[in-house]
Amino acid sequence: MATFSAPPQPIKTPRHFNKYRRPLLQKLSRIRYVYCLAGIMASAARTIRIGYVPEHYLTPLHLALRSPAVSSLPFKISLQPFPSGTGHMITSLRENEIDIGIGLTEGWVAGLAGKQQAQKDPASDGYKVVGHWVDTPLRWAIVTGRNRDAINAVQDLNDGRVGVSRPGSGSHIMSFVLSQQQGWNADSLTSVPLGPFPDLRNGVTGSGPNSTQADQPSAEFFMWEHFTTKPYFHPTAQKPQPPLKKIGEIFTPWPSWMIVASTPAFPSPAGDDDLQKLFQLLDQGIKDFDADSAQVVKLLGTGELGCTYGEEDAVEWLRDVRFTTNGARGVDAKVVENVVNILKVAGVIDSSMANDAAIERVIGIRR
């Protein structure tokens, strides 16, 4: 005869346990949610895109990104070089291609308060000046082609063509300052947009990378940062006949480099925590720069930063340059007002524009 065993009986949970079971499950669910949310937030951390000109003035930026503090930031950082300069960065800021720019003071100010932009809705400005980078002026070399025998001094440039990287760039704005300092009419120079540094060089020599014979030069001269230009005008044993000749120089009558922030990315820059943390990182980069000049000279000679400078030039530059010592965050309204006044005389900013209106349009964080 077959025998059957009774089915197993379910284990009965003590009645008093049920009153703890539901709260425990709810707590576990909340913990899982928090960890899941943290994972999503970590994977979706914002990336702050920084535009910069690949020159020696950006060495502290590269040092900042080598700091251990980078790993604890609540955001990522990506760098985007702009060999053609500040004017190109202005375009990229307005097209939402970068979030931060470190560039030339005159370019930033003219891009916001200059005659053309001042007629537009401020909502189209795209950026504000939020930080100070370099205290000292920029030294611009004024150069032409070595074989331009009719051009030997700055006085020979009046009513000529000046090569500029882009409209609104530092090389463009400084041509107006040059005219003002020389006592020429504001429109005495014809600006010819040529592009980045190699194209500017070709523009005054009448040659190009693929040229088999010399073409007609498209500009009489251009202006570019002295040490970046020096290898192309300074004769050496290896290059006794460089393609350019230096006929003068001009210094910016203001601190040379400032920091801007995209208004869509940072609509309230003064209270933005991420921007504050970024400024702290940049301050650390400047401290590291000031602490070890030998490291800076060595680094500038390697080409790792997208630019290469010989030891002699690096040492000479370090002797004169001063990065901000009061923290990168914020801009002094008096500094901006001085830039505005000079650009008014140079014809870049309309003289009828009130200084207060220009300053309000330019500055995003005041000191």
Secondary structure, DSSP 4 states (H G I P E B T S, - for coil): ----PPPPPPPPPPHHHHHHHHHHHHHHHHHHHHHHHHHHHHHT--EEEEEE-SSGGGHHHHHHHTSGGGGG-SSEEEEEE-TT-HHHHHHHHHTTS-SEEEEEHHHHHHHHHSHHHHTS-GGG--EEEEEEEE-SPPEEEEEEETT-TT--SGGGGTT-EEEESSTTSHHHHHHHHHHHHHT--TTSSEEEE--SHHHHHHHHHT--TT-SSPPPPS-SEEEEEHHHHGGGTS--SS-SS-SEEEEEEEE-SS--EEEEEETTT-SSGGG-HHHHHHHHHHHHHHHHHHH-HHHHHHHHTTTTTS----HHHHHHHHHH--B-SS-SB-B-HHHHHHHHHHHHHTTSS-TTS-HHHHHHHHBSSB-
